[in-house]
Amino acid sequence: MGYSFKYGFRENLILQKEVLKSEKNLQEYEIENIFYELEKFFNLNFLELEEIKDEYYTGDVIELLSKVKSQKIYFSQEYARYNTLEEKRKCLLDNIKILLDVEDAKDNLIIE
């Protein structure tokens, strides 16, 4: 049995990644907007995986949920300690990669 993921936002992550890579003069509020968007994605992934775990309780889901939970906490702490826009940009790009990896892992989940 497959599971239909409610929050498909791979395209949005790719768009955010392109903006961060191509727009070198982003203002602080633009960087902050991307941060909040990524924070929302971590939270949505967490909620979605939590729901699957409660319903199916499969090992792969639990492992992925643990990864998302720890990275979600670390992401906010890591971002807050950076002062320059370039450090924040790199942090966001690193976490977009993590979120895209989570999307790939979700696509490969087998739920029975």
C-alpha atoms as one frame of an Amber mdcrd trajectory, in Angstrom:
protein
   0.000   0.000   0.000   1.346   3.418  -0.864   0.980   6.535   1.180   0.044
   9.819  -0.429   2.179  12.629   0.968   0.139  15.735   1.583   2.950  18.256
   1.502   4.782  17.945  -1.815   7.082  20.929  -1.911  10.102  19.714  -3.854
   9.499  22.367  -6.548   9.397  25.116  -3.949  12.676  23.902  -2.412  14.341
  23.883  -5.825  13.068  27.405  -6.474  14.391  28.639  -3.106  17.737  27.006
  -3.880  17.944  28.767  -7.260  17.085  32.122  -5.698  19.796  31.695  -3.054
  22.366  30.696  -5.655  21.578  33.292  -8.304  20.525  36.355  -6.322  23.720
  37.545  -4.655  22.249  40.761  -3.238  19.339  39.421  -1.239  18.219  41.644
   1.580  18.081  40.370   5.141  14.275  40.184   5.128  14.400  38.039   1.951
  16.831  35.629   3.602  14.592  35.580   6.686  11.562  34.741   4.532  13.387
  31.742   3.089  14.418  30.694   6.604  10.779  30.748   7.770   9.712  28.833
   4.678  12.297  26.109   5.371  11.360  26.013   9.038   7.764  25.451   7.954
   8.892  22.612   5.657  10.736  20.914   8.517   7.610  21.197  10.673   5.306
  19.879   7.943   7.613  16.950   7.258   7.728  16.191  10.960   3.925  16.261
  11.268   3.440  14.176   8.155   5.956  11.521   9.218   4.519  11.509  12.752
   1.100  10.744  11.270   2.508   7.884   9.174   4.382   6.497  12.177   1.207
   6.535  14.273  -0.742   4.755  11.539   1.800   2.257  10.213   4.705   2.239
  12.687   7.360   1.147  10.209  11.098   1.282  10.928  11.974   3.392   7.886
   9.454   6.045   8.881  10.714   6.126  12.461  14.307   6.532  11.271  13.371
   9.338   8.872  11.229  11.010  11.520  14.162  10.984  13.920  16.400  12.587
  11.289  13.848  15.313  10.525  13.225  16.000  14.217  16.900  16.405  15.098
  17.653  18.490  12.007  14.596  20.687  12.587  15.878  21.609  16.053  19.468
  22.029  14.874  18.439  24.179  11.889  16.914  26.964  13.995  19.818  26.980
  16.448  22.414  26.929  13.684  20.768  29.728  11.723  20.407  31.951  14.808
  24.119  31.894  15.561  25.149  33.270  12.164  25.658  36.993  11.768  26.463
  37.596   8.118  24.065  37.153   5.239  26.586  34.892   3.489  26.698  32.517
   6.488  22.915  32.486   6.620  22.709  31.851   2.865  25.063  28.858   3.187
  23.057  27.505   6.131  19.852  27.748   4.091  21.424  26.034   1.084  22.726
  23.215   3.288  19.290  22.700   4.780  17.564  22.797   1.411  19.824  19.889
   0.445  18.763  18.039   3.605  15.086  18.696   2.899  15.476  17.491  -0.689
  17.128  14.334   0.677  14.122  13.900   2.977  11.822  14.260  -0.027  13.794
  11.537  -1.822  13.642   9.304   1.253   9.872   9.834   1.504   9.506   8.859
  -2.154  11.329   5.602  -1.413   9.344   4.653   1.688   7.492   1.367   1.426
   4.477   1.345   3.676   2.427  -1.822   3.961
